[in-house]
Amino acid sequence: MPTYNFYFMNQRGHIDRMKDVDAGNDREAMALARADQGSRPLEVWCNHRKVFRIEALSEAEFRAEQTQDRPAIGSLTVSSRHQSR
C-alpha cells in the first residue's frame, strides 16, 4: 500500500504541517485528503510525484463542510501525468 504525504499549507503558501497516510490508490488518498483538508490548501504527494492539490476553501465553504455531510466544495487540481491504478 503506497504512502502519501499530505502537506497542509499556511496562508503564505508554505508548508505548515505534514501527515503521512497509507492509501490503496490516488482516489482513496483524495477522499482522505478532502476529509482532512480544513480551510487551507493541501497538496498530496506520493514519493516524488505530486498527485493533486486542493485549493483553499472560503470561510463560508469551510463552515458548510463542517455542518453538512457532502463532498468538499474546494477546487481540485489532479496531475495530468498520473492515472489511478
BELWO-V417140 format. One record per backbone hydrogen bond with DSSP energy under -0.5 kcal/mol. NH is the residue of the N-H (numbers start at 0). CO is the residue of the C=O. If there is no record, write none. Layout:
<<NH & CO> <NH & CO>>
This chain:
<<1 & 22> <3 & 1> <3 & 20> <4 & 44> <5 & 3> <5 & 18> <6 & 4> <6 & 42> <7 & 5> <7 & 16> <8 & 6> <8 & 40> <9 & 13> <12 & 9> <15 & 7> <16 & 7> <18 & 5> <20 & 3> <22 & 1> <28 & 24> <29 & 25> <30 & 26> <31 & 27> <32 & 28> <33 & 29> <34 & 30> <35 & 31> <36 & 32> <39 & 36> <41 & 53> <42 & 6> <43 & 51> <44 & 4> <45 & 48> <48 & 45> <49 & 47> <50 & 43> <50 & 48> <51 & 43> <52 & 76> <53 & 41> <54 & 52> <54 & 74> <61 & 57> <62 & 58> <63 & 59> <64 & 60> <65 & 61> <66 & 62> <67 & 63> <69 & 67> <76 & 52> <77 & 75> <78 & 50> <81 & 78>>
